[in-house]
Amino acid sequence: MSGFLVKRTVQSLVTLFGVVTLVFFIQRLTGDPVLLMVPEGATDADIEALRRSLGFDRPVWAQYLDYLGGVLQLDFGQSIARNTDVLSVIAVRLPYTLLLAAGALLVALGIGVPLGVFMAVKRGTLAARAAMAVVLTGQSLPTFWSGILLILLFAVTLGWLPSSGARGASSLIMPSVALGLLSMATFARVARTSVLDQLGRDYIRTARAKGVPMRRIVSRHLLRNSSIPVITVAALEIANLIAGAVIVETVFAWPGIGQLAIQSINARDFPVVQAIVLLVAFAFILLNLIADILYSVVDPRIRLDGSGT
């Protein structure tokens, strides 16, 4: 276990370094942010003075080394557009994104897992085919399109829910559903496959031969023994939901880091964009590591000593 953790930690650090480097240099190709900050009619001297004050007159490699040094100290610099500390800007927005991701995960698990179990237990029936159609629809709808449809139905037509913003618990419902639909399909497929695998095991056939009701078999044995893939997918989907919140937060004007990322990209606010990308990359890496560890916890047959499974 210790060898595995050391190996994965080194891999994670190398990946983070690559992400930071790639984002830093790609953003420099998008244009000069100073030109977006100066007022109309600014002279060349004014533009150059602002560029010097922000450090953009220095060589790119010097800016890069300064940024790496700041990242090592958890100092991401100042927001160019907001003239305040980057971590402070993100700290205000991050709770909204985490709340949205939690709501979407609840929707995905609450709908996807029961649908997956139902499709496996009732496989071949008309009801199971209808459930599969629901899953495929949720998987195929683009997130922005499902968000617009929800707004048109529940906000514009019925007037039940607010169309945008974060004005209480009701504002969270539609963004959570829109973001959770894709993950719902993933959970449903994984749960169906896992349950179908368990249905062919000897202990299930023995229980059914003894006349144990299927409902009891599912609640007492099937769900627990089918949970390993679902647990792993759940750990990975959290990171996917955080990353996928960009579109949903834009559609619903939800004040999270997804909306902040779009605003910062448009303003060429390099420090904020770099910090957000690094945060999302760290979430993916950390949750992948947790998923690998969970495998060994729920199934001791899986070895995490670096020699394979």
C-alpha positions as CSV (number, residue, x, y, z in Angstrom):
1,M,0.0,0.0,0.0
2,S,2.8,2.5,0.9
3,G,4.6,1.8,-2.3
4,F,1.5,2.4,-4.3
5,L,0.7,5.7,-2.5
6,V,4.3,7.0,-3.1
7,K,4.1,6.0,-6.8
8,R,0.7,7.7,-7.2
9,T,1.7,10.8,-5.4
10,V,4.7,11.3,-7.6
11,Q,2.5,10.7,-10.7
12,S,0.0,13.3,-9.4
13,L,2.7,15.9,-8.8
14,V,4.0,15.4,-12.3
15,T,0.5,15.7,-13.7
16,L,-0.2,18.9,-11.8
17,F,3.1,20.4,-13.0
18,G,2.2,19.6,-16.6
19,V,-1.3,21.2,-16.1
20,V,0.2,24.3,-14.6
21,T,2.8,24.6,-17.4
22,L,0.4,24.0,-20.2
23,V,-2.3,26.4,-19.0
24,F,0.3,29.1,-18.3
25,F,1.8,29.1,-21.8
26,I,-1.5,28.6,-23.7
27,Q,-3.1,31.6,-22.1
28,R,-0.2,33.8,-23.2
29,L,-1.2,33.0,-26.8
30,T,-4.7,34.4,-26.3
31,G,-3.6,38.1,-26.3
32,D,-2.5,40.9,-24.1
33,P,-4.8,41.4,-21.1
34,V,-3.5,44.9,-20.6
35,L,-5.3,46.1,-23.7
36,L,-8.6,45.0,-22.1
37,M,-7.9,47.0,-18.9
38,V,-6.9,50.4,-20.3
39,P,-9.7,52.9,-21.1
40,E,-10.3,54.1,-24.6
41,G,-7.9,56.8,-25.7
42,A,-5.0,55.5,-23.4
43,T,-1.6,56.5,-24.7
44,D,1.2,54.0,-25.4
45,A,2.9,55.4,-22.3
46,D,-0.1,54.5,-20.2
47,I,-0.3,51.0,-21.6
48,E,3.4,50.4,-21.0
49,A,3.1,51.7,-17.4
50,L,0.3,49.3,-16.6
51,R,2.1,46.5,-18.3
52,R,5.2,47.1,-16.1
53,S,3.0,47.4,-12.9
54,L,1.5,43.9,-13.7
55,G,4.9,42.4,-14.5
56,F,4.0,41.6,-18.1
57,D,7.0,43.5,-19.5
58,R,9.3,40.7,-18.1
59,P,10.3,37.7,-20.1
60,V,7.7,34.9,-20.1
61,W,10.1,32.4,-18.5
62,A,10.6,34.8,-15.6
63,Q,6.8,35.2,-15.2
64,Y,6.6,31.4,-15.3
65,L,9.2,30.8,-12.6
66,D,7.5,33.4,-10.4
67,Y,4.2,31.7,-10.8
68,L,5.6,28.3,-10.0
69,G,7.2,29.7,-6.8
70,G,3.8,31.2,-5.8
71,V,2.0,27.9,-6.4
72,L,4.4,26.1,-4.1
73,Q,3.4,28.6,-1.4
74,L,-0.3,28.5,-2.3
75,D,0.0,32.1,-3.5
76,F,-1.8,32.5,-6.9
77,G,-1.2,36.2,-7.1
78,Q,-3.7,39.0,-7.7
79,S,-6.7,38.9,-9.9
80,I,-6.1,41.3,-12.8
81,A,-9.8,42.1,-13.4
82,R,-10.8,42.3,-9.7
83,N,-7.6,43.6,-8.2
84,T,-7.8,41.3,-5.2
85,D,-6.3,38.1,-4.0
86,V,-7.1,35.1,-6.3
87,L,-7.7,32.7,-3.4
88,S,-10.2,35.2,-1.9
89,V,-12.1,35.3,-5.3
90,I,-12.3,31.6,-5.6
91,A,-13.2,31.1,-1.9
92,V,-16.3,33.1,-2.4
93,R,-17.4,31.1,-5.4
94,L,-16.3,27.6,-4.5
95,P,-19.1,26.8,-2.0
96,Y,-21.7,27.4,-4.7
97,T,-20.0,24.9,-7.0
98,L,-19.6,22.3,-4.3
99,L,-23.3,22.7,-3.4
100,L,-24.3,22.3,-7.0
101,A,-22.1,19.2,-7.4
102,A,-23.6,17.7,-4.3
103,G,-27.1,18.3,-5.6
104,A,-26.3,16.8,-9.0
105,L,-24.6,13.8,-7.3
106,L,-27.8,13.3,-5.2
107,V,-29.9,13.4,-8.4
108,A,-27.6,11.0,-10.3
109,L,-27.4,8.5,-7.5
110,G,-31.1,8.8,-6.5
111,I,-32.3,8.2,-10.0
112,G,-29.5,6.2,-11.7
113,V,-28.8,3.4,-9.2
114,P,-32.5,2.5,-8.7
115,L,-33.0,2.6,-12.5
116,G,-29.9,0.4,-13.1
117,V,-31.1,-2.2,-10.5
118,F,-34.6,-2.1,-12.0
119,M,-33.3,-2.7,-15.5
120,A,-31.2,-5.6,-14.4
121,V,-33.9,-7.3,-12.3
122,K,-36.6,-6.8,-14.9
123,R,-34.4,-7.2,-17.9
124,G,-36.2,-8.1,-21.1
125,T,-39.5,-6.6,-20.1
126,L,-41.2,-3.6,-21.6
127,A,-40.7,-1.6,-18.4
128,A,-36.9,-2.3,-18.5
129,R,-36.8,-1.1,-22.1
130,A,-38.6,2.1,-21.2
131,A,-36.2,2.7,-18.3
132,M,-33.3,2.2,-20.7
133,A,-34.8,4.8,-23.1
134,V,-34.8,7.2,-20.2
135,V,-31.2,6.5,-19.5
136,L,-30.2,6.9,-23.1
137,T,-32.1,10.2,-23.3
138,G,-30.3,11.5,-20.2
139,Q,-27.0,10.5,-21.7
140,S,-27.5,12.0,-25.1
141,L,-29.0,15.4,-24.2
142,P,-26.3,18.1,-24.1
143,T,-26.1,19.8,-20.7
144,F,-26.8,23.3,-22.0
145,W,-29.9,22.0,-24.0
146,S,-31.4,20.1,-21.0
147,G,-30.8,23.3,-18.9
148,I,-32.7,25.5,-21.4
149,L,-35.5,22.9,-21.6
150,L,-35.9,22.9,-17.8
151,I,-36.0,26.8,-17.8
152,L,-38.6,26.9,-20.5
153,L,-40.8,24.3,-18.7
154,F,-40.5,25.0,-15.0
155,A,-39.6,28.7,-15.0
156,V,-41.2,30.3,-18.1
157,T,-44.2,28.1,-18.7
158,L,-45.2,26.8,-15.2
159,G,-43.5,29.5,-13.1
160,W,-42.6,27.0,-10.4
161,L,-38.9,27.7,-10.1
162,P,-36.6,30.7,-10.5
163,S,-34.8,30.7,-13.9
164,S,-31.4,31.9,-12.7
165,G,-29.3,33.0,-9.7
166,A,-28.9,31.5,-6.3
167,R,-32.0,32.7,-4.4
168,G,-32.6,29.9,-2.0
169,A,-33.0,26.1,-2.2
170,S,-35.5,26.3,-5.1
171,S,-32.8,27.8,-7.3
172,L,-30.7,24.7,-6.9
173,I,-33.2,22.2,-8.2
174,M,-33.0,22.9,-12.0
175,P,-29.2,23.2,-12.1
176,S,-28.8,20.0,-10.1
177,V,-31.0,18.1,-12.4
178,A,-29.4,19.5,-15.6
179,L,-25.9,18.7,-14.3
180,G,-26.9,15.3,-12.8
181,L,-28.6,13.8,-15.9
182,L,-25.4,12.7,-17.6
183,S,-24.0,11.2,-14.4
184,M,-27.4,9.5,-13.8
185,A,-26.9,7.6,-17.1
186,T,-23.4,6.5,-16.0
187,F,-24.6,5.3,-12.6
188,A,-27.6,3.4,-14.2
189,R,-25.3,1.6,-16.7
190,V,-22.8,0.7,-14.1
191,A,-25.4,-0.5,-11.6
192,R,-27.2,-2.6,-14.3
193,T,-24.0,-4.3,-15.3
194,S,-22.9,-5.0,-11.8
195,V,-26.3,-6.4,-10.7
196,L,-26.5,-8.6,-13.8
197,D,-23.2,-10.0,-12.9
198,Q,-24.4,-10.8,-9.4
199,L,-27.7,-12.3,-10.6
200,G,-25.7,-15.1,-12.1
201,R,-23.9,-16.1,-8.9
202,D,-24.7,-19.2,-7.0
203,Y,-25.9,-17.5,-3.8
204,I,-28.6,-15.7,-5.8
205,R,-29.8,-18.9,-7.5
206,T,-29.8,-20.6,-4.1
207,A,-31.9,-17.9,-2.5
208,R,-34.4,-17.9,-5.3
209,A,-34.6,-21.7,-5.2
210,K,-35.5,-21.4,-1.5
211,G,-38.3,-19.1,-2.4
212,V,-36.8,-15.9,-0.9
213,P,-38.7,-12.9,-2.4
214,M,-36.7,-10.9,-5.0
215,R,-37.3,-7.7,-3.1
216,R,-35.5,-9.2,-0.1
217,I,-32.7,-10.6,-2.2
218,V,-32.1,-7.2,-3.7
219,S,-32.2,-5.3,-0.3
220,R,-30.2,-7.8,1.7
221,H,-27.6,-9.1,-0.7
222,L,-27.7,-7.7,-4.2
223,L,-27.2,-4.0,-3.5
224,R,-24.3,-4.5,-1.1
225,N,-22.4,-7.0,-3.3
226,S,-23.0,-4.8,-6.4
227,S,-21.7,-1.6,-4.8
228,I,-18.0,-1.8,-5.6
229,P,-18.2,-0.3,-9.2
230,V,-20.8,2.2,-8.0
231,I,-18.5,3.5,-5.2
232,T,-15.6,3.9,-7.6
233,V,-17.7,5.7,-10.2
234,A,-19.1,8.0,-7.5
235,A,-15.6,9.1,-6.5
236,L,-14.8,9.9,-10.1
237,E,-18.1,11.5,-11.0
238,I,-17.7,14.1,-8.2
239,A,-14.7,15.5,-10.1
240,N,-16.6,15.3,-13.4
241,L,-19.5,17.3,-11.9
242,I,-17.2,20.0,-10.6
243,A,-15.6,20.3,-14.1
244,G,-18.9,20.1,-15.9
245,A,-20.4,22.8,-13.8
246,V,-19.0,25.5,-16.2
247,I,-21.8,25.1,-18.7
248,V,-24.6,24.7,-16.2
249,E,-23.5,27.7,-14.1
250,T,-23.4,29.8,-17.2
251,V,-26.9,28.8,-18.3
252,F,-28.5,29.3,-14.9
253,A,-26.2,32.3,-13.8
254,W,-25.2,30.2,-10.8
255,P,-22.3,32.1,-9.1
256,G,-19.8,29.3,-8.8
257,I,-16.3,28.7,-10.1
258,G,-17.6,27.6,-13.5
259,Q,-19.1,31.0,-14.2
260,L,-16.0,32.6,-12.7
261,A,-13.9,30.7,-15.1
262,I,-15.8,31.9,-18.1
263,Q,-15.7,35.5,-16.9
264,S,-12.0,35.3,-16.2
265,I,-11.3,33.8,-19.6
266,N,-13.2,36.6,-21.4
267,A,-11.2,39.1,-19.3
268,R,-7.9,37.3,-19.8
269,D,-7.6,37.2,-16.0
270,F,-4.6,34.7,-16.1
271,P,-4.1,34.2,-12.4
272,V,-7.8,33.3,-11.7
273,V,-8.0,30.9,-14.7
274,Q,-4.8,29.2,-13.8
275,A,-5.9,28.7,-10.2
276,I,-9.3,27.3,-11.3
277,V,-7.7,24.8,-13.7
278,L,-5.2,23.7,-11.0
279,L,-8.1,23.2,-8.5
280,V,-10.1,21.1,-10.9
281,A,-7.0,19.1,-11.9
282,F,-6.2,18.5,-8.2
283,A,-9.8,17.3,-7.6
284,F,-9.5,14.8,-10.5
285,I,-6.2,13.4,-9.2
286,L,-7.2,13.2,-5.6
287,L,-10.5,11.5,-6.3
288,N,-8.8,9.0,-8.7
289,L,-6.5,8.1,-5.8
290,I,-9.4,7.8,-3.4
291,A,-11.2,5.5,-5.9
292,D,-8.1,3.2,-6.1
293,I,-7.9,3.0,-2.4
294,L,-11.6,2.3,-2.0
295,Y,-11.2,-0.6,-4.3
296,S,-8.7,-2.2,-1.9
297,V,-10.9,-1.5,1.1
298,V,-14.1,-3.0,-0.3
299,D,-12.4,-5.9,-2.1
300,P,-9.2,-7.1,-0.3
301,R,-8.4,-9.3,-3.3
302,I,-7.3,-6.1,-5.2
303,R,-3.6,-5.4,-4.5
304,L,-2.2,-1.9,-4.3
305,D,1.4,-2.8,-4.0
306,G,2.3,-1.6,-7.5
307,S,2.6,-5.1,-8.9
308,G,-0.9,-5.2,-10.5
309,T,-4.3,-6.5,-9.5
